[in-house]
Structures are given as C-alpha cells and as structure tokens.
Amino acid sequence: ALFFVSSLSEKKGVIQNNIPNEKIKILPPAMNIFPIKKQSSPNQKIVYIGRLAKSKNIDLLIKAFSKLKTSNVNLIIAGPDFGMLKELKKITKQYDLDDRVHFTGWISEEEKIKLLSETTIFVHPSLEDVFLLSLLEAAAIGIPCVAFDVESNSTILEDNRTGIIVKDISSEGLSEKLDLLLNDVNLYNKISKNSKLILPTKFNWELTTKILEDFYHDILKS
C-alpha cells in the first residue's frame, strides 16, 4: 500500500505514525486558475478567506493589523463562523478598528472572485494547515501572499520571490512584513509577476496526473 501526501511536511507527520518512508509518496495538489481582472479600490485591502476557527490564528492577524504603520488599509475577513466571530469582533473593538476591519461572513465563489480582484495582499495566518489550496490559488493569480514559516507554506511560497514567508511567528513579525509589502512597490510587483508565472507550472492537473500515473506504473512493475 502507498500513502499519498501533499508535501514534505505532511510526509514527516505520517512517518511519525510509523509508516515506512518508502511507502509514502508526495503527490503535489493541483488547482484551477480562474481569471481575475484587477479592480481599483480607494483603500488597499488585506484579505483572509477561510473558516473563523481558533486554529486559523485570525486573532493574531487582527493584532498584527493594529500595529501597521501604513494608513489607508482595510482588513477583510471572509468566511463562516466556527466559534470565533464574537471573540474576533471583541478584539477588533478593543483595538478601535471597527471602521477598518470588516467581517463578510460566508461568501459564494462569485463573491470570492470579486473580493480577490480587489485584494492587495492575501494573508494566511494559520500555524496548522498542512496545505492550503486558497493560498496557492491566490498566489497563482498574482496576488502577493504572506504566510508563517510553518507546515507547507514554504513549499507553496518562496520567500521574497513568489510570496513572503514570516519567520518571526508573532503579531509584530507579521505586521512588519505586511508593512514591507505595502510600501515596497518593486518587491510587490516582483512577487506578483513571479507567482503568476511560476506557481501554475508547479501545481497543475497535468503534472499531478503524470506523477500519479508514474506511481501506479512502478507498482505494476514491482
């Protein structure tokens, strides 16, 4: 039997469950690229899309946003409540950010595409997700993404080339990198261009299917 995982970090976790190394194969996930036409917006928008759950670390994102030195920026938090909305709104009020932090609730695919078309930076603050497809999709359409140096984030994003990897896992560390990306136009444009060019070649259905076929051929041969 073979065990398929999406990344090296996931493989390490499976090995800890006493699965032999030779039985574990990395199968990179594929994604659908949807066309995005960039829309102008009066304010820059930092966006999180996902469940509002404790494990997603959104409270830290709000704290990081409160420390930004850059003005004229809004934080959009989109996704269904999984028990954290009341607490997150409390934190927002505590930092006097009610007019700059917006909770949309669950959004449809059409609404997600519209939001991404207005997004300046996509942020993935979680420390636990093994492989986040929405992070990959946002980066692949040219939205500069920021994520912590945990799990498979560094597999998806190459720091300062196709995204920003935050090594200082704190609200200060995240805030510093957000300010950097909001103010360094050359870095922003470089990441946007590179991620749009490079990521679709690394994570696509043709490549994933080819790797899977090769695995099965090896099994049949043995």
N, C-alpha and C positions, 0 to 999 in steps of 0.2 A: 504494500500500500504506500501511496505517496501522500504527503501533506503539502498542500499549496498555501503559500503565504504571499502577502503583497509587498514585503520589504525585508531588508536585513534585520531591522529592529524587531519585527514580528517573528522572524525566524529565531532570534535569540530567545524570545519568550517561549516559543514552542520547545526549543532544546531544553529549557529548564524543567519541562514536564516529561523529561526522559525519553524524548523522541530522538532516534539516531539522526545525526547530521545528514547522512546520505539519503534519508527518506524525506527530507524537506526540500522543496523546490520553490524558488521565488518566481512568482508569476505577476509581473507588473500590471496594475489595473489600467483599463482603457477608459477613455472619456469621450463624450460628444462635445464638439466645438460648436457653439451657437453664435451666429453673427451678432456683434454688438456695434451700434453706431453711437459714438461718444456724444453725450448731451452736455451742453453748457449749464452750469449751475452757479448762482450768486455766491454760495459758500462751498468750500471744499468739504468732502464727505468721507469720513472714516466709517467703514461698514463691517458689521459682523452679521453673518447669516447662519442660523442653526438653532438648536434647542436651547431654551433658557433653563439649563440644569446646573447644579452645583459643580459638576466635573468640568464644565466648559470655561470656568475661570473668568466669567464676564464681570464679576465684581472688581477684579484686578484691572481689567480693561478700563472700566469707568474711573478708577483711581488714577490710572496712567493718563487718561484723557484730561483729568482735572489738573494735572501737572504740566500740560502742554504750554510752551511759551508762544506758540503760534496762535494767532487770533483768527477769526473768521472761518472757523472749522466746526462742523457738526458731527456728532456721533449717532449713527443709525444702527439700532439693534433690532434685527428682524428674526422672528421665529416664534414657535409656540411655547407657552409657559409650561415648564416641567418642575414647578415648585419654587422658582426663584424670582419671579416678577415682582412680588411685593417687596422683597429684600433689595432688589436692584433699584427700584423706584425710591426706596428709603435712602440708599446710598447717593443716588442722583440728587435728591433734595438736600442731603447733608452737605454736599459739595456745591450747592447753589447752581446746579446745571440743568434745571428743568427746561430752560429755553434752548438748550443746545444738545441735549440727549433725547432721542426720540425712539419710542418703542412702537413697532408697527404691528406686532402680533404675527400670526401665521400669514405667509404670503404665497400666492399662486406662482406657477412657473413664469407666467406672463409678467407678473409684478416683480419677480426676481430679476428678470432680464432688464426691465425698466430701471430698477434700482442699480444694477451693475453698470448700466450705461451712464449713470450719474456718479459712480463711485470714484473717489480719488485714491484711496488705499483700502485694501481688504485685509482685515486682521483676524488671525486665528489664535486666540489666547489660551486654548486648552493645553493641558500638560499630559493628557491621557490618550487622545485619539491615535489609533495605530496608523491609519492612512485616511486623510480627509479629502474626499473627492471634490468638495466645493472649493477647497483651497487650490487644488490643481486646476479646476475649471476657470476660476477667476484669474489665476496667473497666466493660463494659456491664451486668454483673450486679451492679454496685455495690461491687466490691472496690477500694479505693483503690490505685492503681498508681504505681510510681516507675520512671523511666527516664532515661537520659542524654540530653542535648540534641544528638542525632545522628540522621542519616537521617530516617525518617518519624515518629519518636516524638512530635514536637511537632504533627504532623498529627493523630495519634490523641488525644493528651492536651493539654489547655490548662492551663498551669501554674497551680496553686492553685485551679483551677475544676473540672476533670474528672480531675485527676491531679497528680503532682509531676514536673516536669522539672528534672533536676540539671545545672546549667551547669558546675560545677566537676568535671571528669572525673578523679576520684581517689577513693581509699577514704575519705578524710576528708570529701569533698564528699557522697558517698553516705550515709555514716554520719550526718552532720548532718541530712540530710533525713529519714532513717528515724526518728531520734530526735524530730524535729519532729512527724512524722505520728503517732507512737506516743503522744505526750503532749498534743497539741493536739486535744482532743475536738471542738471546734467546727469546726475545719478538716477533720478526719477525716470528720465527719458530712456536711459540706457537699459534699466531693468525692464521697463515696459516693452521695449523693442526686443530684447533678448528672450524674455519669457514667451512672447508671442511666436518667436521663430523656433526656439529650441524645444519647449515642452511638448508641443504636438508631435514632434519626431520621436520623443522618448516614451510617450504614453498614448498609444493608439491601438485600435482594434486589430489592425493588420499585424502589428508586432506581437501583441498578446496572443493572437490566434496561432502565429508561427511558432512561438515558444511552446505553446500547449501541444501543438502537433508534434514537435520535436520530442517532447517528454513522452508522449504516447508511442512514438516510433522506437524510442530507446527501450521502453517496457516490452514491446513486442519482440524486439531483437533478443532481449535477455530471457 
